[in-house]
C-alpha cells in the first residue's frame, strides 16, 4: 500500500505541481460513496449505482458489482477503523460489510484483476 500511495503522490505532483490534499483514507471514503467504480468509466455519473447494486447485481469483467462493493467496504473499513477523524466511518462501513456478507454470502473475494477493463 505504501508503494501505491507513493506512486499516486508522485503522479499527482507531476500533474498538478502540488501535494496531494488530504490523506488516502479520505480519498477511499469518497471512492466508496460515489459508487462510480462499480461500472465502466463511460457510464459513471449517470445513476446511483450503490442503490442499484442493492436491487440487482451485474457483471463487469470477471467481477460483479456486489463483489466490488464488498471489496470497497472492506478497504474503507480497514483504513478508517482507527483513523482519528474517520473512526465512525470505519464502524459504519464495517457494519455495512457485515450486512453485505450476511445478505449475499456467496460473494467471492476479488481476484488480482477483474479485467478485461471495459473503460480502458
N, CA, C and O atoms as a GROMACS GRO file, in nm:
protein
  480
    1UNK      N    1   0.082  -0.118   0.000
    1UNK     CA    2   0.000   0.000   0.000
    1UNK      C    3   0.088   0.125   0.000
    1UNK      O    4   0.055   0.224  -0.066
    2UNK      N    5   0.197   0.122   0.073
    2UNK     CA    6   0.286   0.238   0.078
    2UNK      C    7   0.342   0.270  -0.061
    2UNK      O    8   0.352   0.387  -0.098
    3UNK      N    9   0.378   0.166  -0.137
    3UNK     CA   10   0.430   0.189  -0.272
    3UNK      C   11   0.323   0.250  -0.362
    3UNK      O   12   0.352   0.339  -0.442
    4UNK      N   13   0.199   0.202  -0.350
    4UNK     CA   14   0.089   0.257  -0.430
    4UNK      C   15   0.062   0.402  -0.393
    4UNK      O   16   0.041   0.486  -0.482
    5UNK      N   17   0.064   0.434  -0.264
    5UNK     CA   18   0.042   0.572  -0.221
    5UNK      C   19   0.154   0.664  -0.270
    5UNK      O   20   0.128   0.777  -0.311
    6UNK      N   21   0.277   0.616  -0.266
    6UNK     CA   22   0.390   0.697  -0.313
    6UNK      C   23   0.380   0.722  -0.463
    6UNK      O   24   0.406   0.832  -0.510
    7UNK      N   25   0.342   0.619  -0.539
    7UNK     CA   26   0.326   0.636  -0.684
    7UNK      C   27   0.214   0.734  -0.715
    7UNK      O   28   0.227   0.818  -0.804
    8UNK      N   29   0.104   0.724  -0.641
    8UNK     CA   30  -0.008   0.816  -0.660
    8UNK      C   31   0.036   0.959  -0.630
    8UNK      O   32   0.006   1.051  -0.706
    9UNK      N   33   0.105   0.978  -0.519
    9UNK     CA   34   0.150   1.112  -0.480
    9UNK      C   35   0.246   1.170  -0.584
    9UNK      O   36   0.240   1.289  -0.616
   10UNK      N   37   0.335   1.088  -0.638
   10UNK     CA   38   0.429   1.134  -0.740
   10UNK      C   39   0.356   1.174  -0.867
   10UNK      O   40   0.387   1.276  -0.927
   11UNK      N   41   0.258   1.092  -0.909
   11UNK     CA   42   0.181   1.125  -1.029
   11UNK      C   43   0.099   1.252  -1.007
   11UNK      O   44   0.088   1.335  -1.097
   12UNK      N   45   0.043   1.269  -0.888
   12UNK     CA   46  -0.034   1.389  -0.855
   12UNK      C   47   0.055   1.513  -0.862
   12UNK      O   48   0.018   1.614  -0.923
   13UNK      N   49   0.174   1.505  -0.800
   13UNK     CA   50   0.267   1.619  -0.802
   13UNK      C   51   0.306   1.655  -0.944
   13UNK      O   52   0.312   1.772  -0.981
   14UNK      N   53   0.334   1.552  -1.025
   14UNK     CA   54   0.374   1.576  -1.164
   14UNK      C   55   0.260   1.643  -1.243
   14UNK      O   56   0.285   1.733  -1.323
   15UNK      N   57   0.138   1.599  -1.220
   15UNK     CA   58   0.024   1.651  -1.294
   15UNK      C   59  -0.020   1.789  -1.247
   15UNK      O   60  -0.064   1.871  -1.327
   16UNK      N   61  -0.010   1.815  -1.115
   16UNK     CA   62  -0.066   1.939  -1.060
   16UNK      C   63   0.038   2.037  -1.006
   16UNK      O   64   0.009   2.156  -0.992
   17UNK      N   65   0.157   1.988  -0.978
   17UNK     CA   66   0.258   2.073  -0.916
   17UNK      C   67   0.233   2.098  -0.768
   17UNK      O   68   0.299   2.182  -0.708
   18UNK      N   69   0.139   2.027  -0.709
   18UNK     CA   70   0.106   2.043  -0.567
   18UNK      C   71   0.109   1.908  -0.497
   18UNK      O   72   0.117   1.803  -0.561
   19UNK      N   73   0.104   1.913  -0.366
   19UNK     CA   74   0.095   1.790  -0.288
   19UNK      C   75  -0.049   1.740  -0.288
   19UNK      O   76  -0.142   1.817  -0.307
   20UNK      N   77  -0.066   1.611  -0.268
   20UNK     CA   78  -0.198   1.551  -0.262
   20UNK      C   79  -0.273   1.609  -0.141
   20UNK      O   80  -0.221   1.606  -0.029
   21UNK      N   81  -0.393   1.662  -0.162
   21UNK     CA   82  -0.469   1.715  -0.049
   21UNK      C   83  -0.528   1.600   0.034
   21UNK      O   84  -0.562   1.496  -0.021
   22UNK      N   85  -0.539   1.618   0.163
   22UNK     CA   86  -0.599   1.517   0.249
   22UNK      C   87  -0.511   1.396   0.264
   22UNK      O   88  -0.390   1.402   0.242
   23UNK      N   89  -0.572   1.286   0.302
   23UNK     CA   90  -0.496   1.162   0.314
   23UNK      C   91  -0.568   1.052   0.238
   23UNK      O   92  -0.683   1.070   0.198
   24UNK      N   93  -0.502   0.938   0.217
   24UNK     CA   94  -0.563   0.831   0.137
   24UNK      C   95  -0.696   0.782   0.192
   24UNK      O   96  -0.784   0.742   0.116
   25UNK      N   97  -0.713   0.784   0.323
   25UNK     CA   98  -0.840   0.737   0.380
   25UNK      C   99  -0.955   0.826   0.333
   25UNK      O  100  -1.062   0.775   0.300
   26UNK      N  101  -0.934   0.959   0.328
   26UNK     CA  102  -1.037   1.049   0.277
   26UNK      C  103  -1.074   1.014   0.134
   26UNK      O  104  -1.192   1.008   0.098
   27UNK      N  105  -0.973   0.991   0.052
   27UNK     CA  106  -0.997   0.958  -0.089
   27UNK      C  107  -1.074   0.827  -0.102
   27UNK      O  108  -1.164   0.816  -0.186
   28UNK      N  109  -1.040   0.729  -0.021
   28UNK     CA  110  -1.107   0.599  -0.029
   28UNK      C  111  -1.253   0.608   0.015
   28UNK      O  112  -1.339   0.538  -0.039
   29UNK      N  113  -1.282   0.692   0.114
   29UNK     CA  114  -1.422   0.711   0.155
   29UNK      C  115  -1.501   0.771   0.039
   29UNK      O  116  -1.612   0.726   0.010
   30UNK      N  117  -1.444   0.872  -0.028
   30UNK     CA  118  -1.511   0.931  -0.145
   30UNK      C  119  -1.530   0.829  -0.255
   30UNK      O  120  -1.635   0.827  -0.321
   31UNK      N  121  -1.430   0.745  -0.276
   31UNK     CA  122  -1.434   0.640  -0.379
   31UNK      C  123  -1.550   0.545  -0.351
   31UNK      O  124  -1.619   0.503  -0.444
   32UNK      N  125  -1.572   0.511  -0.225
   32UNK     CA  126  -1.683   0.423  -0.188
   32UNK      C  127  -1.817   0.492  -0.206
   32UNK      O  128  -1.909   0.434  -0.265
   33UNK      N  129  -1.830   0.613  -0.155
   33UNK     CA  130  -1.958   0.684  -0.155
   33UNK      C  131  -2.006   0.713  -0.298
   33UNK      O  132  -2.125   0.699  -0.327
   34UNK      N  133  -1.915   0.752  -0.386
   34UNK     CA  134  -1.956   0.781  -0.524
   34UNK      C  135  -2.011   0.658  -0.594
   34UNK      O  136  -2.102   0.670  -0.676
   35UNK      N  137  -1.959   0.540  -0.564
   35UNK     CA  138  -2.010   0.418  -0.626
   35UNK      C  139  -1.977   0.405  -0.773
   35UNK      O  140  -2.014   0.305  -0.835
   36UNK      N  141  -1.908   0.502  -0.829
   36UNK     CA  142  -1.879   0.500  -0.973
   36UNK      C  143  -1.784   0.388  -1.013
   36UNK      O  144  -1.783   0.347  -1.130
   37UNK      N  145  -1.706   0.337  -0.921
   37UNK     CA  146  -1.612   0.231  -0.957
   37UNK      C  147  -1.681   0.096  -0.975
   37UNK      O  148  -1.615  -0.006  -0.996
   38UNK      N  149  -1.812   0.095  -0.965
   38UNK     CA  150  -1.888  -0.028  -0.988
   38UNK      C  151  -1.922  -0.047  -1.135
   38UNK      O  152  -1.976  -0.152  -1.173
   39UNK      N  153  -1.892   0.053  -1.219
   39UNK     CA  154  -1.926   0.047  -1.361
   39UNK      C  155  -1.811   0.104  -1.444
   39UNK      O  156  -1.725   0.175  -1.391
   40UNK      N  157  -1.809   0.072  -1.574
   40UNK     CA  158  -1.706   0.131  -1.661
   40UNK      C  159  -1.712   0.284  -1.661
   40UNK      O  160  -1.817   0.343  -1.637
   41UNK      N  161  -1.599   0.346  -1.686
   41UNK     CA  162  -1.587   0.491  -1.680
   41UNK      C  163  -1.690   0.564  -1.766
   41UNK      O  164  -1.741   0.668  -1.726
   42UNK      N  165  -1.722   0.511  -1.881
   42UNK     CA  166  -1.818   0.577  -1.971
   42UNK      C  167  -1.957   0.588  -1.910
   42UNK      O  168  -2.035   0.674  -1.952
   43UNK      N  169  -1.990   0.504  -1.813
   43UNK     CA  170  -2.123   0.505  -1.752
   43UNK      C  171  -2.125   0.578  -1.617
   43UNK      O  172  -2.232   0.591  -1.556
   44UNK      N  173  -2.012   0.625  -1.570
   44UNK     CA  174  -2.005   0.688  -1.439
   44UNK      C  175  -2.080   0.821  -1.437
   44UNK      O  176  -2.082   0.894  -1.535
   45UNK      N  177  -2.140   0.850  -1.322
   45UNK     CA  178  -2.212   0.975  -1.305
   45UNK      C  179  -2.350   0.976  -1.368
   45UNK      O  180  -2.414   1.081  -1.375
   46UNK      N  181  -2.397   0.860  -1.415
   46UNK     CA  182  -2.526   0.858  -1.485
   46UNK      C  183  -2.641   0.807  -1.400
   46UNK      O  184  -2.757   0.824  -1.438
   47UNK      N  185  -2.612   0.745  -1.285
   47UNK     CA  186  -2.718   0.698  -1.195
   47UNK      C  187  -2.657   0.658  -1.062
   47UNK      O  188  -2.534   0.658  -1.047
   48UNK      N  189  -2.740   0.625  -0.965
   48UNK     CA  190  -2.695   0.585  -0.832
   48UNK      C  191  -2.666   0.436  -0.834
   48UNK      O  192  -2.755   0.354  -0.812
   49UNK      N  193  -2.540   0.401  -0.859
   49UNK     CA  194  -2.504   0.260  -0.872
   49UNK      C  195  -2.500   0.188  -0.738
   49UNK      O  196  -2.518   0.066  -0.735
   50UNK      N  197  -2.478   0.258  -0.628
   50UNK     CA  198  -2.484   0.192  -0.497
   50UNK      C  199  -2.626   0.141  -0.471
   50UNK      O  200  -2.643   0.027  -0.430
   51UNK      N  201  -2.725   0.224  -0.494
   51UNK     CA  202  -2.864   0.183  -0.473
   51UNK      C  203  -2.901   0.072  -0.571
   51UNK      O  204  -2.972  -0.022  -0.534
   52UNK      N  205  -2.854   0.080  -0.692
   52UNK     CA  206  -2.885  -0.022  -0.792
   52UNK      C  207  -2.826  -0.157  -0.753
   52UNK      O  208  -2.889  -0.260  -0.776
   53UNK      N  209  -2.706  -0.159  -0.694
   53UNK     CA  210  -2.641  -0.285  -0.655
   53UNK      C  211  -2.719  -0.358  -0.546
   53UNK      O  212  -2.712  -0.480  -0.536
   54UNK      N  213  -2.793  -0.283  -0.465
   54UNK     CA  214  -2.877  -0.347  -0.363
   54UNK      C  215  -2.993  -0.421  -0.429
   54UNK      O  216  -3.031  -0.529  -0.384
   55UNK      N  217  -3.048  -0.363  -0.534
   55UNK     CA  218  -3.163  -0.423  -0.602
   55UNK      C  219  -3.125  -0.538  -0.695
   55UNK      O  220  -3.197  -0.637  -0.704
   56UNK      N  221  -3.011  -0.524  -0.764
   56UNK     CA  222  -2.969  -0.630  -0.855
   56UNK      C  223  -2.819  -0.621  -0.880
   56UNK      O  224  -2.760  -0.514  -0.874
   57UNK      N  225  -2.760  -0.736  -0.906
   57UNK     CA  226  -2.616  -0.743  -0.931
   57UNK      C  227  -2.592  -0.747  -1.082
   57UNK      O  228  -2.682  -0.784  -1.158
   58UNK      N  229  -2.476  -0.709  -1.125
   58UNK     CA  230  -2.437  -0.719  -1.265
   58UNK      C  231  -2.288  -0.743  -1.272
   58UNK      O  232  -2.215  -0.719  -1.175
   59UNK      N  233  -2.242  -0.790  -1.384
   59UNK     CA  234  -2.100  -0.820  -1.402
   59UNK      C  235  -2.035  -0.711  -1.486
   59UNK      O  236  -2.095  -0.654  -1.577
   60UNK      N  237  -1.911  -0.686  -1.454
   60UNK     CA  238  -1.824  -0.600  -1.533
   60UNK      C  239  -1.690  -0.672  -1.531
   60UNK      O  240  -1.622  -0.675  -1.428
   61UNK      N  241  -1.653  -0.728  -1.643
   61UNK     CA  242  -1.534  -0.811  -1.646
   61UNK      C  243  -1.557  -0.938  -1.566
   61UNK      O  244  -1.663  -0.999  -1.574
   62UNK      N  245  -1.458  -0.977  -1.488
   62UNK     CA  246  -1.466  -1.101  -1.410
   62UNK      C  247  -1.533  -1.084  -1.275
   62UNK      O  248  -1.550  -1.182  -1.202
   63UNK      N  249  -1.573  -0.962  -1.239
   63UNK     CA  250  -1.627  -0.934  -1.106
   63UNK      C  251  -1.767  -0.875  -1.115
   63UNK      O  252  -1.802  -0.806  -1.210
   64UNK      N  253  -1.845  -0.904  -1.012
   64UNK     CA  254  -1.978  -0.846  -1.007
   64UNK      C  255  -1.974  -0.713  -0.931
   64UNK      O  256  -1.878  -0.684  -0.860
   65UNK      N  257  -2.077  -0.635  -0.948
   65UNK     CA  258  -2.086  -0.506  -0.877
   65UNK      C  259  -2.086  -0.529  -0.726
   65UNK      O  260  -2.022  -0.455  -0.652
   66UNK      N  261  -2.158  -0.630  -0.681
   66UNK     CA  262  -2.163  -0.657  -0.538
   66UNK      C  263  -2.029  -0.705  -0.484
   66UNK      O  264  -1.993  -0.673  -0.370
   67UNK      N  265  -1.955  -0.780  -0.564
   67UNK     CA  266  -1.820  -0.820  -0.522
   67UNK      C  267  -1.729  -0.697  -0.510
   67UNK      O  268  -1.650  -0.687  -0.417
   68UNK      N  269  -1.742  -0.605  -0.604
   68UNK     CA  270  -1.664  -0.481  -0.597
   68UNK      C  271  -1.705  -0.398  -0.475
   68UNK      O  272  -1.619  -0.342  -0.406
   69UNK      N  273  -1.835  -0.391  -0.448
   69UNK     CA  274  -1.884  -0.316  -0.333
   69UNK      C  275  -1.832  -0.379  -0.203
   69UNK      O  276  -1.787  -0.308  -0.114
   70UNK      N  277  -1.839  -0.511  -0.193
   70UNK     CA  278  -1.788  -0.580  -0.075
   70UNK      C  279  -1.640  -0.547  -0.054
   70UNK      O  280  -1.597  -0.518   0.057
   71UNK      N  281  -1.563  -0.551  -0.161
   71UNK     CA  282  -1.420  -0.521  -0.152
   71UNK      C  283  -1.397  -0.378  -0.103
   71UNK      O  284  -1.315  -0.355  -0.014
   72UNK      N  285  -1.469  -0.282  -0.161
   72UNK     CA  286  -1.451  -0.142  -0.125
   72UNK      C  287  -1.491  -0.116   0.020
   72UNK      O  288  -1.425  -0.039   0.089
   73UNK      N  289  -1.598  -0.180   0.066
   73UNK     CA  290  -1.637  -0.166   0.206
   73UNK      C  291  -1.526  -0.218   0.298
   73UNK      O  292  -1.496  -0.157   0.400
   74UNK      N  293  -1.466  -0.329   0.260
   74UNK     CA  294  -1.356  -0.384   0.340
   74UNK      C  295  -1.235  -0.292   0.344
   74UNK      O  296  -1.173  -0.275   0.449
   75UNK      N  297  -1.201  -0.235   0.229
   75UNK     CA  298  -1.087  -0.143   0.223
   75UNK      C  299  -1.111  -0.021   0.311
   75UNK      O  300  -1.026   0.016   0.392
   76UNK      N  301  -1.227   0.040   0.296
   76UNK     CA  302  -1.258   0.161   0.373
   76UNK      C  303  -1.269   0.129   0.522
   76UNK      O  304  -1.220   0.205   0.605
   77UNK      N  305  -1.333   0.017   0.557
   77UNK     CA  306  -1.344  -0.020   0.698
   77UNK      C  307  -1.205  -0.039   0.759
   77UNK      O  308  -1.181   0.005   0.871
   78UNK      N  309  -1.116  -0.102   0.686
   78UNK     CA  310  -0.981  -0.124   0.736
   78UNK      C  311  -0.900   0.004   0.750
   78UNK      O  312  -0.828   0.023   0.848
   79UNK      N  313  -0.912   0.093   0.651
   79UNK     CA  314  -0.836   0.218   0.654
   79UNK      C  315  -0.886   0.316   0.760
   79UNK      O  316  -0.809   0.399   0.809
   80UNK      N  317  -1.012   0.308   0.794
   80UNK     CA  318  -1.070   0.411   0.880
   80UNK      C  319  -1.100   0.363   1.022
   80UNK      O  320  -1.136   0.444   1.107
   81UNK      N  321  -1.086   0.234   1.049
   81UNK     CA  322  -1.124   0.180   1.181
   81UNK      C  323  -1.056   0.255   1.296
   81UNK      O  324  -1.122   0.287   1.395
   82UNK      N  325  -0.928   0.283   1.285
   82UNK     CA  326  -0.853   0.351   1.391
   82UNK      C  327  -0.810   0.492   1.351
   82UNK      O  328  -0.724   0.552   1.415
   83UNK      N  329  -0.870   0.545   1.246
   83UNK     CA  330  -0.835   0.678   1.196
   83UNK      C  331  -0.887   0.782   1.295
   83UNK      O  332  -1.001   0.771   1.341
   84UNK      N  333  -0.807   0.884   1.329
   84UNK     CA  334  -0.851   0.981   1.430
   84UNK      C  335  -0.977   1.059   1.392
   84UNK      O  336  -1.054   1.096   1.481
   85UNK      N  337  -0.999   1.085   1.265
   85UNK     CA  338  -1.118   1.161   1.224
   85UNK      C  339  -1.227   1.076   1.162
   85UNK      O  340  -1.342   1.119   1.153
   86UNK      N  341  -1.193   0.955   1.120
   86UNK     CA  342  -1.287   0.875   1.041
   86UNK      C  343  -1.326   0.743   1.108
   86UNK      O  344  -1.377   0.653   1.041
   87UNK      N  345  -1.303   0.730   1.237
   87UNK     CA  346  -1.333   0.602   1.303
   87UNK      C  347  -1.481   0.568   1.298
   87UNK      O  348  -1.517   0.450   1.293
   88UNK      N  349  -1.569   0.668   1.300
   88UNK     CA  350  -1.712   0.640   1.289
   88UNK      C  351  -1.748   0.589   1.150
   88UNK      O  352  -1.836   0.505   1.134
   89UNK      N  353  -1.679   0.640   1.049
   89UNK     CA  354  -1.697   0.587   0.913
   89UNK      C  355  -1.650   0.442   0.910
   89UNK      O  356  -1.710   0.357   0.845
   90UNK      N  357  -1.540   0.414   0.982
   90UNK     CA  358  -1.491   0.277   0.991
   90UNK      C  359  -1.593   0.184   1.054
   90UNK      O  360  -1.614   0.072   1.006
   91UNK      N  361  -1.658   0.230   1.160
   91UNK     CA  362  -1.761   0.148   1.225
   91UNK      C  363  -1.879   0.125   1.131
   91UNK      O  364  -1.931   0.014   1.122
   92UNK      N  365  -1.921   0.231   1.062
   92UNK     CA  366  -2.033   0.219   0.968
   92UNK      C  367  -2.000   0.124   0.854
   92UNK      O  368  -2.078   0.035   0.822
   93UNK      N  369  -1.885   0.143   0.791
   93UNK     CA  370  -1.851   0.057   0.677
   93UNK      C  371  -1.826  -0.086   0.722
   93UNK      O  372  -1.855  -0.180   0.647
   94UNK      N  373  -1.773  -0.105   0.842
   94UNK     CA  374  -1.758  -0.240   0.895
   94UNK      C  375  -1.893  -0.308   0.913
   94UNK      O  376  -1.910  -0.425   0.880
   95UNK      N  377  -1.990  -0.233   0.966
   95UNK     CA  378  -2.125  -0.287   0.982
   95UNK      C  379  -2.190  -0.316   0.847
   95UNK      O  380  -2.255  -0.419   0.829
   96UNK      N  381  -2.171  -0.226   0.751
   96UNK     CA  382  -2.225  -0.249   0.617
   96UNK      C  383  -2.161  -0.371   0.552
   96UNK      O  384  -2.229  -0.450   0.486
   97UNK      N  385  -2.032  -0.388   0.572
   97UNK     CA  386  -1.963  -0.505   0.519
   97UNK      C  387  -2.024  -0.633   0.578
   97UNK      O  388  -2.049  -0.729   0.505
   98UNK      N  389  -2.048  -0.633   0.708
   98UNK     CA  390  -2.111  -0.749   0.771
   98UNK      C  391  -2.249  -0.776   0.713
   98UNK      O  392  -2.286  -0.892   0.691
   99UNK      N  393  -2.326  -0.670   0.689
   99UNK     CA  394  -2.460  -0.687   0.632
   99UNK      C  395  -2.452  -0.741   0.489
   99UNK      O  396  -2.531  -0.828   0.451
  100UNK      N  397  -2.359  -0.690   0.410
  100UNK     CA  398  -2.342  -0.738   0.271
  100UNK      C  399  -2.304  -0.885   0.273
  100UNK      O  400  -2.359  -0.964   0.196
  101UNK      N  401  -2.211  -0.923   0.360
  101UNK     CA  402  -2.168  -1.064   0.365
  101UNK      C  403  -2.279  -1.155   0.415
  101UNK      O  404  -2.288  -1.270   0.373
  102UNK      N  405  -2.365  -1.105   0.504
  102UNK     CA  406  -2.479  -1.185   0.552
  102UNK      C  407  -2.586  -1.199   0.444
  102UNK      O  408  -2.643  -1.307   0.425
  103UNK      N  409  -2.612  -1.089   0.375
  103UNK     CA  410  -2.719  -1.090   0.274
  103UNK      C  411  -2.680  -1.169   0.150
  103UNK      O  412  -2.764  -1.238   0.091
  104UNK      N  413  -2.553  -1.160   0.111
  104UNK     CA  414  -2.505  -1.228  -0.010
  104UNK      C  415  -2.380  -1.311   0.025
  104UNK      O  416  -2.269  -1.275  -0.013
  105UNK      N  417  -2.399  -1.422   0.096
  105UNK     CA  418  -2.284  -1.499   0.143
  105UNK      C  419  -2.202  -1.566   0.032
  105UNK      O  420  -2.088  -1.606   0.056
  106UNK      N  421  -2.254  -1.577  -0.086
  106UNK     CA  422  -2.182  -1.643  -0.196
  106UNK      C  423  -2.086  -1.550  -0.269
  106UNK      O  424  -2.017  -1.594  -0.362
  107UNK      N  425  -2.078  -1.423  -0.230
  107UNK     CA  426  -1.986  -1.330  -0.298
  107UNK      C  427  -1.843  -1.379  -0.280
  107UNK      O  428  -1.802  -1.420  -0.172
  108UNK      N  429  -1.769  -1.373  -0.388
  108UNK     CA  430  -1.629  -1.415  -0.386
  108UNK      C  431  -1.539  -1.295  -0.362
  108UNK      O  432  -1.574  -1.183  -0.399
  109UNK      N  433  -1.422  -1.318  -0.300
  109UNK     CA  434  -1.324  -1.209  -0.292
  109UNK      C  435  -1.279  -1.172  -0.434
  109UNK      O  436  -1.282  -1.255  -0.524
  110UNK      N  437  -1.239  -1.048  -0.452
  110UNK     CA  438  -1.192  -1.007  -0.584
  110UNK      C  439  -1.063  -1.079  -0.619
  110UNK      O  440  -0.977  -1.098  -0.534
  111UNK      N  441  -1.050  -1.120  -0.745
  111UNK     CA  442  -0.921  -1.175  -0.790
  111UNK      C  443  -0.820  -1.062  -0.804
  111UNK      O  444  -0.855  -0.945  -0.788
  112UNK      N  445  -0.698  -1.097  -0.835
  112UNK     CA  446  -0.594  -0.995  -0.852
  112UNK      C  447  -0.632  -0.893  -0.957
  112UNK      O  448  -0.593  -0.776  -0.947
  113UNK      N  449  -0.708  -0.934  -1.058
  113UNK     CA  450  -0.757  -0.843  -1.160
  113UNK      C  451  -0.901  -0.879  -1.194
  113UNK      O  452  -0.938  -0.996  -1.197
  114UNK      N  453  -0.981  -0.778  -1.219
  114UNK     CA  454  -1.120  -0.802  -1.258
  114UNK      C  455  -1.137  -0.780  -1.407
  114UNK      O  456  -1.251  -0.780  -1.455
  115UNK      N  457  -1.030  -0.761  -1.480
  115UNK     CA  458  -1.033  -0.731  -1.622
  115UNK      C  459  -1.114  -0.831  -1.702
  115UNK      O  460  -1.166  -0.925  -1.642
  116UNK      N  461  -1.129  -0.816  -1.831
  116UNK     CA  462  -1.074  -0.702  -1.903
  116UNK      C  463  -1.148  -0.574  -1.872
  116UNK      O  464  -1.269  -0.575  -1.851
  117UNK      N  465  -1.074  -0.465  -1.868
  117UNK     CA  466  -1.136  -0.337  -1.835
  117UNK      C  467  -1.214  -0.287  -1.955
  117UNK      O  468  -1.162  -0.274  -2.065
  118UNK      N  469  -1.340  -0.258  -1.930
  118UNK     CA  470  -1.428  -0.209  -2.035
  118UNK      C  471  -1.402  -0.062  -2.065
  118UNK      O  472  -1.440  -0.013  -2.172
  119UNK      N  473  -1.337   0.010  -1.972
  119UNK     CA  474  -1.318   0.153  -1.991
  119UNK      C  475  -1.175   0.186  -2.033
  119UNK      O  476  -1.139   0.303  -2.042
  120UNK      N  477  -1.093   0.085  -2.058
  120UNK     CA  478  -0.953   0.112  -2.092
  120UNK      C  479  -0.939   0.164  -2.233
  120UNK      O  480  -0.828   0.191  -2.278
   0.00000   0.00000   0.00000
